[in-house]
Amino acid sequence: MSRKTLLLFLFLIAAAPIFSQTNVRAWYADGQVWVVWEAEFPLPDWYAVYAKPTAFTSTNDATRVGKLHKFEYSCIALKEQVDTLATPRIPSPTGVGKYQLQLNEALFVFTPHQPGALFFAVVADDETAVDAGQNITTSAVPFDYDPVNDPVECHLQAMFPSPFAAGYTCMAFLMWADGRQNQWENRPDFPVMANAAKNGMPGFFFISFPNDIDTTQPFPLSVWLHGGGGTARQSLAGSRAEVNIKPEQGILLAHNDDMMGWRGADVPPNPEQPTWHFGWRKNYDPFITDNLPTAPDTIVNYTQRRYLWIDSWLIRNYNIDPSRIHIHGHSMGSVGTTALAKCYPGHYASATIFNNGFGPHEPSGVNALLGEPAPAYPTNLINRNGETVYLNQVWNLIDNCAEKRDLPLFRHWHSKNDDNGTMRWDAYVIENYRKADSLGIGIQQMWSERNHGMDTGPDYNDHWIMGIPADEQTVLDNVSFPEARYRSNQSFPAFFNHRLDPQNNDPGTGIIGINNGDGDNWGAWGGWHRWEVSSIVDEAFLWSVTAWLEENALFPNDICPHDSLTTDLAIRRPQLFTPPTGVQLYWIARDIFTNEILQSGTTTVQEDDLVVIPQVVIYRADLRLMQIEVSPFPVATQEISALLSNLTLSPNPSSGAPVLTFVANRSEQATLRLSGISGLVAAIQQPIQAGENRIVLSDFGHLPAGFYFVEIEAGGRRDVVKWVKI
């Protein structure tokens, strides 16, 4: 929060009459108990809430169920990021509509784990006196416990047009965490999201979406995580124009990472206190200044749990496709993105990260929330081998942090002039580049000249972000790029060992700066590889994909400068094609335009049932489109006899529907497909006759200008022609 905004808020509160906390009342709704009271002024730093089944006159005779800082009980994130005069909107005590708090009212939210009834009292700071009719409810407040029929909910606070882009709507939400000392004591509908000390802390987030979003079909969810010192508001649709975070098909979710509490004697509670989008120590005490850990403590992923639950709540309440959840982040947000995608790889379809320094990995003092970076503290997570995951392992691209073998597709950008502390360009970043490239985990890695901020690109004549217009920045980092392509329930070709092809540039050793003889100023390992997601075949005895290098892009540097590149290929996230370790497989690489077999060979399934095809050559799309096929059975290395011949598409280019002409040597049922760069557009069954056939491509409807593949499959063979729609 800016100092100006905070002062205005305090001024408004000061205009209220001076009184002690009073008029405490509470009611149950939407799975939680809502405790509201009139605050005193000056605002106490802390308000504590106590509860007991019977009335009490001293907090010493009751149980403390929560203690909130003034920035929490006033929901300061709402005032900072929506409107200074905004106050929380919560379920009404009447059960109808919403109750909106007055400016002088404060809020605590209690999450029950069984039905019951409690008196609730509120005291400022370390006071103990409880006076009937003053700071305690007039009677025990009854509450239910029905996670199935009355689950915990998020609560809409505001709805407004995006301040950054016309045609987009933003919605602000609040939810309140359940804090318990044992993180495994979850409600079925609501996980523990804080330790006991932080019970009832608010969580704030935005969603934004195009006004014309098609809600009749399941749509994708794209998450954007802010950097250190940032806020959720920075990631509304239309913001971050240099990487174009406007969704085109789905909604954009922006979390606010703040957790109020003392962090040693020198850092008081304030709104710019993140958890690195992960969590904090199980025994962290936010109320005292002497709270630096003196012995290792478990770091519980409280923040991750909150984010994942919010995803699930959005899926329940909106028509979101759970297989199309993508996550993005910059700086600290890239660290949080990496950790979430590694710890919950099955949840995400892709991960896009900018300037991840891969976390604190060197001794640098004790942190009140996260302990020491080296040696790192343990987390509550378990990896694929059943071992405890340590905190420094969640930030990098190297260590496994989950039971699943495969990660979502990662796309990673860093910059050689980044001198931003932990996130800086250095030897550890390069170590991650090289190791990740060798592991075949599925990561496209780019680097360039700019500084830490993505908006600094123009100042450095950056090769990936030259400016705001579409022809001055890469399309790969746009939110709309992965949302139109990738799914968590679909396999993909993980091209790797890019560094071994001498045509590719090299990032150097990690020395900050450019033109210093340490590697190349910019480059891409995998950033020019594309594949047709709609053409992936993933069956028990066959896996295939059509792949190429980019040659048709609005931004010049998105076009591959090489005719071909050689890499290894690992099949990641296979659904049905899962041959066991040790099985021999046969593979071919075929030019789908000519049906010519350019490569073939055998490979043995590696440890952990990983299928790797060595040294596959992929060509720029204007030269060849390659279909790679893998099977446990020998595949034909001779061309299939042609059913069709003289295949042409005319006129081409064209603004209208062109005519596909070919000669067939017999009558047969064929499949006609039209695909764009982002995938399959349409497919129809088409009877063909012996002799000449003329098919007008009018059945595919109105199409935007672009580059398309027209494919006809018949007689066990696929023939493809390119069509440029103008």
C-alpha positions in Angstrom: 0.0 0.0 0.0 1.3 3.5 -0.8 1.8 5.8 2.1 -0.8 8.2 0.6 -3.5 5.5 0.5 -2.7 4.4 4.0 -2.9 7.9 5.4 -6.2 8.4 3.7 -7.6 5.2 5.2 -6.4 6.2 8.7 -8.0 9.7 8.2 -11.3 8.1 7.4 -11.2 5.9 10.4 -10.1 8.8 12.6 -13.3 10.7 11.5 -15.3 8.0 13.4 -16.2 8.5 17.1 -13.6 7.4 19.6 -14.7 4.2 21.5 -13.4 0.9 22.6 -14.2 -2.2 20.6 -17.9 -2.8 21.1 -21.1 -4.3 19.5 -19.5 -7.7 19.0 -21.8 -10.0 17.0 -21.4 -13.1 15.0 -23.3 -15.4 12.8 -22.8 -18.6 10.8 -23.0 -18.7 6.9 -21.2 -20.5 4.1 -19.3 -22.9 6.3 -17.8 -20.2 8.5 -18.6 -17.9 11.5 -18.4 -14.2 10.8 -17.3 -12.1 13.9 -17.9 -8.4 13.4 -17.2 -5.5 15.8 -16.8 -1.8 16.0 -13.1 -0.9 16.2 -11.6 1.7 18.5 -9.3 4.5 17.4 -6.4 4.8 17.2 -6.5 1.4 15.6 -4.8 -1.2 17.8 -2.0 -3.0 16.1 -3.7 -6.3 16.9 -7.1 -7.6 17.8 -7.4 -11.0 19.4 -10.6 -13.1 19.3 -11.4 -15.6 22.1 -14.1 -18.3 22.2 -15.8 -20.6 24.8 -19.1 -22.5 24.9 -20.1 -20.5 28.0 -19.9 -16.8 28.8 -16.6 -15.6 30.3 -15.2 -12.3 31.8 -11.5 -12.8 31.1 -9.6 -14.1 28.1 -7.6 -16.3 30.6 -10.7 -18.4 30.8 -11.2 -18.9 27.1 -9.3 -20.1 24.0 -7.8 -17.7 21.6 -9.0 -18.6 18.1 -7.4 -15.8 16.2 -5.3 -12.7 16.3 -5.2 -10.3 13.4 -3.1 -7.2 12.6 -4.9 -4.0 11.7 -4.1 -4.5 8.1 -5.9 -7.8 8.2 -9.0 -7.1 10.3 -9.6 -4.0 8.1 -8.8 -6.0 4.9 -6.3 -3.5 3.7 -5.6 -5.3 0.4 -9.2 -4.5 -0.7 -8.7 -0.8 0.1 -5.3 -0.7 -1.6 -6.2 -2.4 -4.8 -9.9 -1.7 -5.3 -11.0 1.4 -3.5 -9.8 3.2 -0.4 -13.4 3.3 0.8 -14.1 -0.4 0.1 -15.1 -2.6 3.0 -15.6 -6.3 3.0 -18.9 -7.7 1.7 -19.8 -10.9 3.6 -22.8 -13.2 3.9 -25.7 -11.4 5.6 -26.8 -12.5 9.1 -30.3 -12.8 7.8 -29.2 -15.4 5.2 -30.4 -13.1 2.3 -28.0 -11.0 0.3 -24.7 -9.5 1.6 -23.7 -7.5 4.6 -21.2 -4.7 3.9 -19.0 -3.6 6.9 -19.0 0.0 7.9 -15.7 1.9 7.8 -15.3 1.6 11.6 -16.1 -2.1 11.7 -13.6 -5.0 11.8 -13.8 -8.7 10.9 -12.6 -12.1 11.9 -13.7 -15.3 10.3 -13.7 -18.6 12.2 -13.8 -22.0 10.5 -15.5 -24.8 12.5 -14.5 -28.4 12.3 -17.6 -29.7 14.1 -21.1 -28.3 14.8 -21.5 -26.4 18.0 -22.1 -23.0 19.7 -19.6 -20.5 21.1 -19.4 -17.1 22.7 -16.9 -14.9 20.9 -15.1 -12.0 22.6 -12.7 -9.4 21.0 -9.9 -7.6 22.9 -7.2 -5.2 21.7 -3.6 -6.1 21.8 -2.9 -7.8 25.2 -6.0 -6.8 27.1 -7.8 -9.5 29.0 -11.0 -8.0 30.3 -14.3 -9.2 28.8 -17.4 -7.2 29.6 -20.9 -8.4 28.8 -22.7 -6.1 26.4 -19.4 -4.6 25.4 -16.9 -6.9 23.7 -18.5 -10.3 23.7 -21.5 -11.7 21.9 -24.7 -11.6 23.8 -25.2 -15.3 23.5 -23.5 -18.4 22.2 -23.4 -18.3 18.4 -24.6 -21.6 16.8 -22.8 -23.0 13.8 -23.1 -26.1 11.6 -20.5 -28.4 10.0 -21.6 -29.7 6.6 -18.7 -29.7 4.1 -20.8 -31.3 1.4 -23.9 -29.2 1.4 -22.6 -26.0 3.1 -18.9 -25.7 2.0 -16.6 -22.8 2.6 -16.8 -20.2 -0.2 -14.9 -17.2 -1.7 -16.8 -13.9 -1.6 -17.1 -11.4 -4.4 -16.1 -7.9 -3.3 -16.2 -5.8 -6.5 -16.6 -5.9 -10.2 -15.2 -3.3 -12.6 -13.8 -2.8 -16.1 -10.1 -3.5 -16.5 -8.1 -0.3 -16.1 -5.5 -1.7 -18.5 -7.5 -3.0 -21.4 -10.9 -2.3 -23.0 -13.2 -5.2 -23.3 -12.2 -6.9 -20.1 -13.9 -7.2 -16.8 -12.2 -7.7 -13.4 -13.7 -9.3 -10.2 -12.1 -9.0 -6.7 -12.6 -11.7 -4.1 -11.8 -12.4 -0.5 -11.6 -15.6 1.4 -10.4 -16.4 5.0 -8.0 -19.1 5.9 -8.4 -21.9 8.4 -5.2 -22.0 10.5 -4.3 -25.0 12.6 -1.0 -26.3 14.0 -1.4 -29.7 12.4 -1.6 -29.1 8.7 -3.1 -32.5 8.0 -6.3 -31.7 10.0 -8.2 -30.5 6.9 -11.9 -30.1 6.4 -12.9 -32.2 3.4 -13.9 -29.0 1.6 -11.2 -26.7 2.9 -7.5 -27.4 3.6 -5.5 -25.9 6.4 -3.9 -22.8 4.9 -2.0 -21.3 7.9 -0.5 -22.2 11.2 -2.6 -21.6 14.3 -1.2 -18.2 14.9 -2.5 -17.0 11.5 -5.9 -18.5 11.7 -8.5 -16.3 10.0 -6.1 -14.4 7.9 -7.7 -13.0 4.7 -6.7 -14.0 1.2 -7.3 -11.6 -1.7 -7.3 -12.3 -5.4 -8.6 -11.0 -8.8 -10.0 -12.7 -11.8 -10.2 -10.9 -15.2 -11.7 -12.1 -18.5 -12.8 -10.9 -21.9 -16.4 -9.5 -22.0 -17.2 -11.9 -24.8 -15.9 -15.0 -23.2 -17.6 -18.2 -24.4 -18.9 -19.8 -21.3 -20.9 -22.5 -23.1 -17.7 -24.6 -23.5 -15.1 -25.3 -20.8 -12.4 -22.6 -20.9 -8.8 -22.4 -19.6 -7.6 -20.7 -16.4 -4.3 -18.8 -16.4 -2.6 -17.9 -13.1 -0.2 -14.9 -12.8 2.0 -14.5 -9.7 3.5 -11.1 -8.9 7.1 -10.5 -7.8 8.5 -9.3 -4.5 6.9 -6.0 -3.4 4.1 -6.5 -5.9 0.4 -6.9 -5.7 -2.3 -8.9 -7.4 -3.6 -5.7 -9.2 -0.4 -5.7 -11.3 -1.6 -8.8 -13.1 -5.1 -7.8 -14.3 -5.8 -8.3 -18.0 -4.0 -5.7 -20.0 -1.3 -5.0 -17.5 2.2 -6.3 -18.2 1.8 -5.3 -21.8 5.4 -6.2 -22.6 4.4 -9.9 -22.2 0.7 -9.5 -23.1 -1.2 -11.2 -20.3 -4.6 -10.7 -21.8 -6.4 -14.0 -22.0 -8.4 -14.7 -25.2 -10.2 -17.9 -24.3 -10.4 -18.1 -20.6 -9.9 -16.2 -17.3 -6.8 -14.7 -15.7 -6.3 -15.3 -11.9 -4.0 -13.0 -9.9 -3.2 -13.8 -6.3 -2.0 -11.4 -3.6 0.9 -12.8 -1.6 1.0 -11.0 1.8 1.2 -12.4 5.3 1.3 -9.9 8.2 3.7 -10.5 11.1 6.9 -9.5 12.7 10.0 -10.8 10.8 12.6 -10.2 13.4 13.0 -7.0 15.3 13.8 -4.8 12.3 10.7 -5.7 10.0 7.3 -4.8 11.5 4.1 -6.1 10.0 3.3 -4.4 6.6 1.4 -5.1 3.4 4.5 -6.0 1.5 5.4 -9.2 3.3 5.3 -12.2 0.9 5.7 -15.9 1.5 7.4 -16.5 -1.9 4.0 -17.9 -2.9 4.9 -21.0 -0.9 4.3 -20.9 2.9 6.1 -20.4 6.2 7.5 -22.1 9.2 5.1 -24.3 11.2 6.1 -22.6 14.5 6.4 -19.1 13.2 5.1 -16.5 15.8 4.0 -13.3 14.0 3.3 -11.4 17.3 6.8 -11.1 18.7 10.0 -9.4 17.5 12.3 -12.2 18.7 10.9 -14.8 16.3 14.0 -15.9 14.2 14.3 -19.6 14.3 17.1 -21.1 16.3 16.6 -24.7 15.1 15.3 -26.3 11.9 11.5 -26.1 11.5 9.2 -27.6 9.0 8.2 -25.2 6.2 4.5 -25.9 5.4 3.2 -24.9 2.0 0.3 -22.9 3.4 0.2 -20.5 0.5 0.3 -23.2 -2.2 -2.6 -24.9 -0.4 -4.6 -21.6 -0.6 -3.9 -21.1 -4.3 -4.8 -24.7 -5.2 -8.1 -24.5 -3.2 -9.0 -21.2 -5.0 -8.4 -23.0 -8.3 -10.8 -25.8 -7.2 -13.4 -23.2 -6.0 -13.2 -21.5 -9.4 -13.6 -24.8 -11.2 -16.7 -25.6 -9.1 -18.3 -22.3 -9.8 -17.2 -21.5 -13.3 -17.0 -23.6 -16.5 -13.2 -24.0 -16.2 -11.5 -27.0 -17.9 -9.3 -28.5 -15.2 -6.9 -29.9 -17.8 -6.1 -26.3 -19.1 -4.7 -24.6 -16.0 -1.6 -22.6 -16.8 0.7 -20.7 -14.4 3.0 -17.7 -15.0 5.2 -15.5 -12.9 8.0 -13.0 -12.8 10.9 -12.8 -10.3 9.5 -14.0 -6.9 6.4 -15.0 -8.9 8.6 -17.2 -11.2 9.9 -18.9 -8.1 6.4 -19.5 -6.8 5.4 -20.7 -10.3 8.3 -23.1 -10.4 7.5 -24.5 -7.0 3.8 -25.0 -7.7 4.4 -26.6 -11.1 7.0 -29.0 -9.5 5.1 -29.8 -6.4 1.8 -30.3 -8.1 2.8 -31.1 -11.7 -0.5 -32.9 -12.6 -2.5 -29.8 -11.8 -0.9 -27.6 -14.5 -0.8 -27.8 -18.2 2.2 -25.4 -18.6 4.4 -23.0 -16.6 5.9 -19.8 -17.9 8.6 -18.1 -15.8 10.6 -14.9 -16.1 13.9 -14.2 -14.3 13.9 -17.1 -11.8 17.2 -17.1 -9.9 16.1 -20.5 -8.7 15.8 -19.5 -5.1 18.2 -18.8 -2.2 20.8 -21.5 -2.4 23.7 -20.0 -0.5 24.1 -19.1 3.2 22.6 -15.6 3.7 21.3 -15.4 7.2 18.1 -16.6 8.9 14.7 -15.6 7.6 11.8 -15.5 10.1 9.4 -17.3 7.7 11.6 -19.6 5.7 14.6 -20.3 8.0 18.1 -20.6 6.5 18.6 -21.1 2.7 21.6 -23.3 3.2 21.3 -25.8 4.7 17.6 -25.5 3.9 14.8 -26.4 6.2 12.5 -29.4 5.4 9.1 -28.9 4.0 6.0 -31.1 4.5 6.2 -32.4 1.0 7.5 -35.8 -0.3 9.2 -36.5 -3.6 8.9 -39.5 -6.0 11.3 -41.5 -3.9 9.4 -41.0 -0.7 12.0 -38.5 0.6 11.4 -35.2 2.3 11.6 -32.2 0.0 13.8 -29.4 1.3 12.9 -25.8 0.6 15.8 -25.0 -1.7 14.7 -27.9 -3.9 11.3 -26.5 -4.8 12.7 -23.3 -6.5 15.1 -24.9 -9.1 14.6 -26.9 -12.3 16.6 -29.9 -11.2 15.1 -31.6 -8.1 12.0 -33.8 -8.1 9.4 -32.6 -5.6 6.3 -34.7 -6.2 5.2 -38.3 -6.7 4.7 -37.8 -10.4 7.6 -38.3 -12.8 6.7 -35.6 -15.4 6.4 -31.9 -15.1 4.2 -29.6 -17.2 5.8 -27.9 -20.2 8.0 -25.1 -18.9 9.0 -22.0 -20.8 11.7 -19.9 -19.2 13.2 -16.4 -19.9 16.1 -14.9 -18.1 18.3 -11.9 -18.9 22.1 -11.3 -18.9 21.9 -7.8 -17.3 19.8 -8.9 -14.4 21.6 -8.0 -11.2 18.6 -8.3 -8.9 19.9 -10.0 -5.8 18.7 -13.6 -5.5 17.1 -13.5 -8.9 20.2 -12.3 -10.7 21.9 -13.8 -13.7 24.7 -16.0 -12.3 26.5 -19.3 -12.4 23.6 -21.1 -10.6 21.2 -19.9 -13.3 23.5 -21.4 -15.9 23.8 -24.6 -13.9 20.0 -24.9 -14.0 19.9 -24.1 -17.8 22.4 -26.9 -18.6 21.1 -29.6 -16.2 17.5 -29.0 -17.2 18.5 -29.2 -20.8 20.1 -32.5 -20.2 17.3 -34.1 -18.2 14.6 -34.0 -21.0 12.0 -32.7 -18.5 10.3 -30.5 -21.1 11.6 -27.0 -20.9 12.1 -24.3 -23.5 14.8 -21.9 -22.3 15.5 -18.4 -23.6 17.8 -15.6 -22.6 18.5 -12.0 -23.8 20.0 -8.6 -23.0 17.5 -6.8 -20.7 17.7 -6.1 -17.0 15.5 -7.7 -14.3 12.3 -6.0 -15.3 10.5 -7.3 -18.4 9.7 -3.7 -19.3 13.4 -2.8 -19.5 13.7 -4.7 -22.9 13.7 -1.6 -25.1 16.5 0.0 -23.1 18.8 -2.9 -23.9 17.7 -3.5 -27.5 16.5 -6.8 -26.2 15.9 -9.7 -28.6 12.8 -11.1 -27.0 11.1 -7.9 -25.8 11.8 -5.0 -28.0 8.6 -3.1 -27.3 4.8 -3.3 -26.7 3.5 -3.9 -30.3 3.0 -7.5 -31.3 5.7 -7.3 -33.9 8.2 -6.2 -31.3 7.8 -9.0 -28.7 7.8 -12.7 -28.7 4.3 -14.3 -28.8 5.5 -17.3 -26.8 5.2 -15.5 -23.5 1.6 -14.3 -24.1 -1.0 -15.8 -21.8 -3.1 -16.7 -24.9 -0.3 -18.8 -26.4 -0.4 -21.8 -23.9 -4.1 -21.4 -23.2 -4.8 -22.3 -26.8 -2.5 -25.2 -26.9 -1.5 -27.3 -23.9 -3.4 -29.7 -21.6 -2.3 -31.5 -18.5 -3.9 -34.7 -19.8 -2.1 -34.8 -23.1 1.4 -36.1 -23.8 4.0 -33.8 -25.5 7.4 -34.0 -27.1 10.1 -32.8 -24.7 12.9 -31.7 -27.0 16.2 -31.5 -25.1 20.0 -31.5 -25.3 19.7 -28.3 -27.4 23.1 -27.2 -26.1 24.8 -30.0 -28.0 23.8 -28.7 -31.4 26.6 -26.2 -32.4 24.1 -24.1 -34.3 22.4 -23.0 -31.1 23.7 -20.0 -29.1 25.2 -20.5 -25.7 24.4 -18.5 -22.5 28.0 -18.6 -21.2 29.0 -19.1 -17.5 26.7 -16.6 -15.8 28.8 -13.4 -15.8 26.5 -10.4 -15.7 26.5 -8.3 -18.8 26.6 -8.6 -22.6 29.4 -8.2 -25.2 31.9 -9.4 -22.6 33.0 -12.6 -24.3 30.9 -14.8 -21.9 28.5 -16.7 -24.2 26.0 -15.2 -26.6 23.9 -12.1 -25.8 20.7 -13.9 -26.6 19.4 -17.3 -27.7 16.9 -20.1 -27.4 17.1 -23.7 -26.4 13.8 -25.2 -27.7 12.1 -21.8 -28.2 11.6 -22.3 -31.9 10.2 -25.9 -31.7 6.5 -26.3 -32.4 4.2 -29.3 -32.6 0.6 -29.8 -33.7 -1.2 -30.7 -30.5 -4.2 -31.9 -32.3 -2.2 -34.5 -34.3 -0.6 -36.2 -31.3 -1.4 -39.9 -31.3 -1.1 -41.5 -27.9 -2.2 -45.2 -28.0 -1.1 -48.3 -26.3 1.1 -49.4 -29.3 1.8 -46.1 -31.1 2.9 -42.6 -30.2 3.3 -39.9 -32.9 3.5 -36.1 -33.3 4.0 -33.6 -36.1 6.7 -31.1 -35.3 8.5 -28.2 -37.0 10.6 -25.1 -36.3 8.8 -21.8 -36.5 8.9 -20.0 -39.8 5.7 -17.9 -39.9 5.6 -15.4 -37.1 4.8 -11.7 -36.7 7.8 -11.1 -34.5 11.0 -11.7 -36.5 13.0 -13.3 -33.7 10.2 -15.9 -33.2 11.3 -17.3 -36.6 14.0 -19.9 -36.4 17.2 -18.7 -38.1 18.3 -22.3 -38.9 17.0 -24.7 -41.6 17.1 -27.5 -39.0 18.1 -28.3 -35.4 19.0 -31.7 -33.9 17.8 -32.7 -30.4 16.8 -35.7 -28.4 13.1 -36.2 -27.7 11.5 -37.5 -24.5 7.9 -38.4 -24.5 6.4 -36.7 -21.4 3.0 -37.2 -19.8 2.1 -40.2 -21.9 -1.5 -41.3 -21.4 -1.7 -44.7 -23.1 1.7 -45.2 -24.6 3.6 -46.5 -21.6 6.0 -49.3 -22.5 8.0 -50.5 -19.5 11.7 -50.1 -18.9 13.9 -52.2 -21.1 11.5 -52.7 -24.0 12.9 -52.1 -27.5 11.0 -49.5 -29.6 11.1 -48.6 -33.3 10.9 -45.1 -34.5 10.8 -43.2 -37.8 10.8 -39.5 -38.8 8.7 -38.9 -41.9 8.2 -35.8 -44.1 4.5 -35.5 -44.1 4.4 -33.6 -47.4 6.4 -36.2 -49.4 5.9 -39.2 -47.1 9.7 -39.7 -47.3 11.3 -41.5 -44.4 14.3 -39.3 -43.3 15.3 -41.0 -40.1 14.6 -44.4 -38.5 16.0 -46.5 -35.7 15.5 -48.3 -32.5 15.6 -47.1 -28.9 15.3 -48.9 -25.5 12.9 -47.6 -22.9 15.0 -46.0 -20.2 14.8 -46.2 -16.4 11.5 -45.1 -14.9 9.8 -46.1 -18.2 11.0 -43.0 -20.0 10.9 -43.1 -23.8 13.7 -41.1 -25.4 14.4 -40.9 -29.2 18.0 -39.8 -29.9 19.1 -37.1 -32.3 15.9 -36.2 -34.1 16.3 -33.6 -36.8 13.4 -31.0 -37.0 13.2 -28.6 -39.9 11.8 -25.2 -40.4 8.2 -25.4 -41.5 8.8 -23.9 -44.9 11.1 -26.8 -45.6 9.6 -29.9 -44.0 7.0 -30.9 -41.4 8.2 -34.0 -39.6 6.0 -36.7 -38.3 7.7 -38.8 -35.6 6.3 -42.2 -34.9 7.3 -44.6 -32.1 6.0 -48.2 -31.6 7.0 -51.4 -30.0 6.5 -53.0 -33.5 8.6 -52.5 -36.5 7.3 -49.5 -38.5 7.4 -49.3 -42.3 10.6 -47.6 -43.5 9.3 -47.6 -47.1 6.7 -45.2 -48.4 3.1 -46.4 -48.3 1.8 -46.8 -51.9 0.0 -43.6 -52.8 -3.8 -43.7 -53.0 -3.8 -40.0 -54.0 -1.7 -38.1 -56.5 -1.4 -34.6 -58.0 -2.6 -33.0 -54.8 -3.0 -29.2 -55.2 -4.7 -26.4 -53.4 -5.8 -23.4 -55.5 -5.9 -20.5 -55.3 -3.2 -20.3 -52.6 -2.9 -17.8 -51.0 -6.6 -16.9 -51.0 -9.1 -14.9 -49.1 -12.0 -17.3 -49.9 -12.4 -21.0 -49.8 -9.8 -22.7 -52.0 -10.3 -26.0 -53.9 -8.4 -29.1 -53.0 -7.8 -31.2 -56.1 -6.3 -34.7 -56.4 -6.5 -38.0 -58.2 -7.5 -41.1 -56.3 -6.8 -44.6 -57.7 -9.9 -46.0 -55.9 -13.0 -44.9 -54.0 -12.7 -44.7 -50.2 -13.9 -42.8 -47.2 -11.3 -40.2 -46.2 -10.8 -37.8 -43.3 -10.2 -34.2 -44.1 -8.6 -32.0 -41.4 -7.8 -28.3 -41.2 -5.3 -27.3 -38.6 -3.8 -23.9 -37.6 -0.6 -23.3 -35.8 -2.5 -23.6 -32.5 -4.1 -26.9 -33.3 -7.0 -28.6 -35.0 -9.7 -26.3 -36.4 -12.1 -28.8 -37.8 -12.3 -32.4 -39.2 -14.9 -33.9 -41.5 -15.5 -37.3 -43.1 -15.2 -37.0 -46.9 -16.0 -39.7 -49.4 -13.6 -39.7 -52.4 -14.1 -41.3 -55.8 -11.7 -43.0 -58.2 -10.4 -40.4 -60.6 -10.2 -36.7 -60.1 -11.7 -35.1 -57.0 -12.4 -31.4 -56.3 -13.3 -30.4 -52.8 -14.2 -26.8 -52.0 -13.0 -26.0 -48.4 -16.2 -24.1 -47.6 -17.3 -26.6 -44.9 -14.7 -25.1 -42.5 -16.6 -21.9 -42.2 -15.2 -18.4 -41.7 -11.5 -18.4 -40.7 -9.2 -15.5 -39.7 -6.2 -14.8 -41.9 -3.3 -17.1 -41.1 -1.2 -20.1 -41.9 -3.1 -23.5 -42.1 -2.4 -27.2 -42.8 -5.0 -29.0 -45.0 -4.6 -32.7 -44.4 -6.4 -35.6 -46.1 -6.0 -39.1 -44.6 -6.9 -42.1 -46.8 -5.5 -45.5 -47.5 -3.3 -45.5 -44.4 -1.4 -42.4 -45.5 -1.6 -38.7 -44.7 -1.1 -36.0 -47.3 -0.7 -32.4 -46.3 -0.7 -29.1 -48.2 -0.1 -25.6 -46.7 -2.7 -22.9 -47.2 -2.2 -19.2 -46.5 -5.5 -17.5 -45.8 -5.3 -13.8 -46.5 
